[in-house]
Amino acid sequence: MADFSANLLAPIKVCLLTYGCQMNILDSQVLSGNLTRQGFTIVEDESEADAVIFITCSVRDLAERKVLGKAGKLNVKRRRRPEVVLGVTGCMAELKGEELLEGKNVFDFVAGTHKRHLIPEMILRALCRRVAAAEVTAANAEHIERLGKALAPYMEECLASEGSLLAVGKDPMSFGLDELEAMRPRPWQAFVEIMRGCSNFCSYCVVPYARGPEVSRPAESILSELRALAVSGCVEVTLLGQNVNSYGKDLPAGSMSFPELLKEAAKIEGIKWLRFVTSNPQDISDELISLMASEKKICRYLHFPLQSGSNRILKMMNRKYTLEGYLEKVAKLRAAMPDLWLAGDLIVGFPGETLEDFGETLRAVEKIDYANNFLFKYSERPGTAAARLKDDVPLEEKKRRHAELMALQGRLTHEHLKSLVGTIQEVLVEGRSKRNRDVLQGRTTHYANVVFEGDPSLIGKFVQVRMESATPLTLYGSCERLTGEEKLTDEKETSGI
């Protein structure tokens, strides 16, 4: 039934709820494009949807609990519209497929990380079953009539099929979705996947089990997508991978390495800023550092996870570096790029973490002087090596350490932002501020958040902004001019900047 939904005779509305990392955001964008191409209608409001699809994360227990909590609430709402389908994909689907279907009959289908291409068919199959069984009421009569028209060509075949709608695992027949189908909300910005999976097997992490081993996308496919994005007006690209520094290692001899791919990407006219995540410290090379320092298109912001400042804990985490080795690479990065801002990841309360271990993490954070950090309380992930260890740090102590680390990082972040006050920085305008729709919001090359007054016509453009003040999380400034121009042209006089 491949591509069968192109013959839909009435709209079927789908809402995608996305949790987790940038990779999941991109998956959501690609799936939106694929569903749209096959005739579905994407909606943002789940109350309008005929099918709600959860794109899930399993890196932490909290991410899974959020999905289950939201799904439970939507399931209650199905008392009014029992024909609505709830589906789940992503890492949680891959790891807990059967469990999710056997639970409280909340989910109608499960599609693992390698089975995204089956989701359109699974939506239709699940809808056929629900519509056929649903009682028609005043609340859903119009929806049932519309869905009946849309599903008419498939109802007989779908109802004849038996068994649960479960698709997980990887097989020779599985294939990915076309990245070029992605529906990006900001056409001037794009996430581009360069590889999937991870082969590092850090003891606390489920990613290798959920997404499989590292698989690099062919370089020409990536560069072709980047060229197409540039033609369409995209100016900022973030290259994605669980460990971008490993890119190409699984490809045939002579294939591009990550620095070589990045160098070719920088040659593409129209793309002005390049970012990439995530960089595993063990694999960053002198070649990459040299390229970052010499190529102006590569932004001065690097996500460089440490996870712990204790060598003992790093070893237990199966991180393949020491604190000393990490600091050595930080010194090389800072020597090559004094204006580089570093962001990290840190886990507190890993099994066996003592107060001394935690103290080493605090001292490391202070010494490294991160501009930002993503801080997490350890939560056991079933199936990982760390799950065999006793989770012996009490929750309240995890919370205390997390709060102490948050306070330290908050101070460091504020100092970094204050260091830009009085300077003029280039900013890519991302849109209206979420807190105040009357002003604009953008990012610097350091990924610093900037708010300033300006006309909405500046959205998607690069502007020069004078930084006037800084709060702990945000810079406030005034727009000076468009990048590359002496002044803001007539826009400045007409927009009240």
Residue pairs with C-beta under 8 A, 6 or more apart in sequence:
1 121
1 124
1 154
1 157
2 121
3 38
4 38
4 120
4 121
4 124
4 153
4 154
5 12
5 35
5 38
5 39
5 40
5 120
5 121
5 124
6 37
6 38
6 39
7 39
7 153
8 39
8 40
8 150
9 149
9 150
9 152
9 153
10 146
10 147
10 149
10 150
11 40
11 41
11 146
11 150
12 39
12 40
12 41
12 50
12 51
12 123
12 124
12 127
12 147
12 150
12 151
13 40
13 41
13 42
13 43
13 48
13 49
13 50
13 51
14 35
14 40
14 41
14 42
14 43
14 49
14 50
14 51
14 52
14 53
14 123
15 42
15 43
15 44
15 45
15 46
15 48
15 49
15 51
15 52
15 53
16 28
16 31
16 32
16 42
16 52
16 53
16 55
17 46
17 52
17 53
17 54
17 55
17 70
18 24
18 25
18 27
18 28
18 55
19 54
19 55
19 56
19 57
19 63
19 66
19 67
19 90
20 55
20 56
20 57
20 59
20 63
20 90
20 91
21 57
21 59
22 191
22 238
22 240
22 277
23 191
23 193
23 196
23 240
23 242
24 55
24 56
24 57
24 90
25 191
26 182
26 191
26 192
26 193
26 240
27 55
27 89
27 90
27 116
28 55
29 182
29 183
29 184
29 185
29 191
30 116
30 177
30 178
30 179
30 181
30 182
31 53
31 55
31 89
31 116
31 119
31 177
32 42
32 182
32 183
33 177
33 178
33 180
33 181
33 182
33 183
34 116
34 117
34 119
34 120
34 177
34 178
34 181
35 42
35 119
35 120
35 123
36 42
36 181
36 183
37 181
38 120
40 120
40 123
42 183
43 49
46 52
46 74
47 77
49 84
50 83
50 84
50 85
50 127
50 143
50 147
51 84
51 85
51 86
51 87
51 123
51 126
51 127
52 74
52 84
52 85
52 86
52 87
53 87
53 88
53 89
53 119
53 123
54 67
54 70
54 71
54 86
54 87
54 88
54 89
54 90
54 92
55 89
55 90
56 63
56 64
56 67
56 88
56 89
56 90
56 91
56 92
56 93
57 63
57 64
57 90
57 91
57 92
58 64
58 90
58 91
58 92
58 94
58 95
58 96
58 206
58 210
58 381
59 91
59 205
59 206
59 207
59 381
60 376
60 379
60 381
61 379
61 380
61 381
62 379
63 92
64 92
64 96
67 88
67 92
68 106
71 86
71 88
71 106
71 107
72 104
72 106
74 84
74 86
75 86
75 104
75 106
77 84
78 84
78 86
80 137
80 139
80 140
81 139
81 140
81 143
82 130
82 133
82 134
82 135
82 140
83 127
83 130
83 131
83 134
83 140
83 143
83 144
83 147
84 130
85 108
85 109
85 123
85 126
85 127
85 130
86 106
86 107
86 108
87 107
87 108
87 109
87 110
87 111
87 119
87 122
87 123
87 126
88 100
88 107
88 109
88 110
88 111
89 110
89 111
89 112
89 113
89 115
89 116
89 119
90 113
90 210
91 113
91 206
91 207
91 210
91 211
92 100
92 210
93 100
93 110
93 111
93 112
93 113
93 168
94 112
94 113
94 114
94 168
94 169
94 209
94 210
94 211
95 206
95 209
95 210
95 382
95 383
97 110
97 112
97 166
97 168
98 110
98 166
100 106
100 107
100 110
101 107
101 109
101 110
101 164
101 165
101 166
108 126
108 129
108 130
108 165
109 122
109 123
109 125
109 126
109 165
109 166
109 167
110 165
110 166
110 167
110 168
111 118
111 119
111 122
111 167
111 168
112 167
112 168
112 169
113 196
113 210
113 211
113 212
114 168
114 169
114 170
114 174
114 176
114 212
115 167
115 168
115 174
116 176
116 177
117 174
117 175
117 176
117 177
118 167
122 165
122 167
124 151
124 154
124 158
125 154
125 158
125 161
125 165
126 165
127 147
127 151
128 151
128 154
128 155
128 158
128 159
129 158
129 159
131 144
131 147
131 148
131 151
131 155
132 155
132 159
134 140
134 144
136 144
151 158
170 212
179 192
179 193
179 221
179 225
180 225
180 228
182 190
184 190
184 191
186 430
186 431
186 460
187 232
187 233
187 234
187 460
188 233
188 234
188 235
188 236
188 428
188 460
189 234
189 235
189 236
189 237
189 238
189 428
189 430
190 229
190 234
190 236
190 237
190 238
191 237
191 238
191 240
192 222
192 225
192 226
192 229
192 237
192 238
192 239
192 240
193 217
193 240
193 241
194 216
194 217
194 222
194 239
194 240
194 241
194 244
194 247
194 258
194 261
195 214
195 215
195 216
195 217
195 241
195 242
195 243
195 244
195 246
195 247
196 211
196 212
196 214
196 215
196 217
196 241
196 242
197 207
197 208
197 211
197 212
197 213
197 214
197 215
197 242
198 205
198 207
198 208
198 211
198 213
198 214
198 242
198 243
199 208
199 213
199 214
199 246
200 208
200 243
200 280
200 318
200 320
201 208
201 318
201 385
202 307
202 317
202 318
202 319
203 316
203 317
203 318
203 384
203 385
203 386
204 317
204 347
204 350
204 378
204 381
204 384
204 385
204 386
205 381
205 384
206 381
206 383
206 384
207 242
209 383
209 384
211 242
213 250
214 241
214 242
214 243
214 246
214 249
214 250
215 250
216 246
216 247
216 248
216 249
216 250
216 251
216 255
218 251
219 248
219 251
219 255
219 256
219 260
219 261
219 264
222 239
222 261
222 265
223 261
223 264
223 265
223 268
226 237
226 265
226 268
226 271
227 268
229 237
229 271
230 268
230 269
230 270
230 271
231 270
233 270
233 460
234 270
234 271
235 270
235 271
235 272
235 273
235 428
235 460
235 462
236 271
236 272
236 273
236 274
236 275
236 428
237 265
237 271
237 273
237 274
237 275
238 274
238 275
238 276
238 277
239 261
239 262
239 265
239 274
239 275
239 276
239 277
240 276
240 277
241 247
241 276
241 277
241 278
242 278
243 278
243 279
243 280
243 283
244 258
244 276
244 277
244 278
244 279
245 258
245 279
245 280
245 283
245 284
245 285
245 288
246 258
246 280
246 283
247 256
247 257
247 258
247 261
248 255
248 256
248 257
248 258
248 260
248 261
256 264
257 287
258 288
259 285
259 287
259 288
259 291
262 274
262 276
262 288
262 291
262 295
262 298
263 291
263 295
265 271
265 274
266 274
266 295
266 297
266 298
271 297
272 297
272 462
273 297
273 299
273 428
273 445
274 295
274 297
274 298
274 299
275 298
275 299
275 301
275 447
277 303
278 303
278 305
279 302
279 303
279 304
279 305
280 305
281 304
281 305
281 306
281 319
281 321
281 325
281 326
281 329
282 319
282 320
282 321
282 325
284 304
284 329
286 332
289 332
289 333
289 336
290 336
291 298
292 298
292 302
292 333
292 336
292 337
292 340
293 336
293 337
299 445
299 446
299 447
300 337
300 339
300 340
300 341
300 445
300 446
301 340
301 341
301 343
301 371
301 445
301 446
301 447
302 333
302 340
302 341
302 342
302 343
303 343
303 344
303 345
304 329
304 330
304 333
304 342
304 343
304 344
305 344
305 345
305 346
306 323
306 326
306 344
306 345
306 346
306 364
306 368
307 313
307 314
307 317
307 319
307 345
307 346
307 347
308 314
308 317
308 319
308 346
308 347
308 350
308 353
308 357
308 360
308 361
309 323
309 357
309 360
309 361
309 362
309 363
309 364
309 365
310 323
310 353
310 356
310 357
310 358
310 360
310 361
311 322
311 323
311 324
312 352
312 357
313 350
313 352
313 353
313 357
314 321
314 322
314 323
316 350
316 351
316 352
316 386
316 389
317 347
317 350
317 386
318 385
323 360
323 364
327 364
327 367
327 368
330 342
330 368
333 340
333 342
334 340
339 446
341 371
341 372
341 416
341 446
341 447
341 448
342 368
342 369
342 370
342 371
343 370
343 371
343 372
343 373
343 374
343 447
344 365
344 368
344 370
344 372
344 373
344 374
345 373
345 374
345 375
345 376
346 361
346 365
346 373
346 374
346 375
346 376
346 405
347 376
347 377
347 378
348 358
348 361
348 375
348 376
348 377
348 378
348 398
348 401
348 402
348 405
349 377
349 378
349 393
349 397
349 398
349 401
349 402
350 378
350 386
350 393
351 378
351 386
351 389
351 390
351 391
351 392
351 393
352 389
352 390
352 392
353 378
353 393
358 401
361 405
362 404
362 405
362 408
365 373
365 405
365 408
365 409
365 412
366 408
366 412
369 412
370 409
370 412
370 413
371 412
371 413
371 416
371 446
371 447
371 448
372 409
372 413
372 447
373 405
373 409
375 402
375 405
375 406
375 409
376 402
377 395
377 398
377 399
377 402
378 386
378 391
378 393
378 398
380 386
380 387
380 391
381 387
393 401
410 472
413 472
413 473
414 470
414 471
414 472
416 446
416 448
417 448
417 470
417 471
417 472
417 473
417 474
417 475
418 470
420 444
420 446
420 448
420 467
420 470
420 475
421 467
421 468
421 469
421 470
421 475
422 466
422 467
423 466
423 467
424 464
424 465
424 466
424 467
424 480
425 444
425 445
425 448
425 450
425 464
425 465
425 467
425 477
426 444
426 445
426 462
426 463
426 464
426 465
426 483
427 442
427 443
427 444
427 450
427 452
427 462
427 463
427 464
427 465
428 442
428 443
428 460
428 461
428 462
429 440
429 441
429 442
429 454
429 458
429 459
429 460
429 461
429 462
429 463
430 441
430 442
430 443
430 459
431 440
431 441
431 459
432 438
432 439
432 440
432 441
432 456
432 459
433 439
433 440
433 441
433 451
434 441
436 451
438 453
439 451
439 452
439 453
439 454
440 451
440 452
440 453
440 454
440 456
440 458
440 459
441 449
441 450
441 451
442 450
442 452
442 463
442 465
443 449
443 450
444 450
444 475
448 475
449 473
449 474
449 475
450 465
450 467
450 474
450 475
450 476
450 477
451 474
451 475
451 476
451 477
452 465
452 476
452 477
452 478
452 479
453 478
453 479
453 496
453 497
454 463
454 479
454 495
454 497
455 491
455 494
455 495
455 496
455 497
457 491
457 495
458 479
458 482
458 491
461 482
461 483
462 482
462 483
462 484
463 479
463 480
463 481
463 482
463 483
463 488
464 479
464 480
464 481
464 482
464 483
465 477
465 478
465 479
465 480
466 477
466 478
466 479
466 480
467 475
467 476
467 477
468 476
468 477
468 478
469 475
469 476
469 477
470 476
478 497
479 488
479 492
479 497
480 488
481 487
481 488
481 492
482 488
482 489
482 491
488 497
491 497
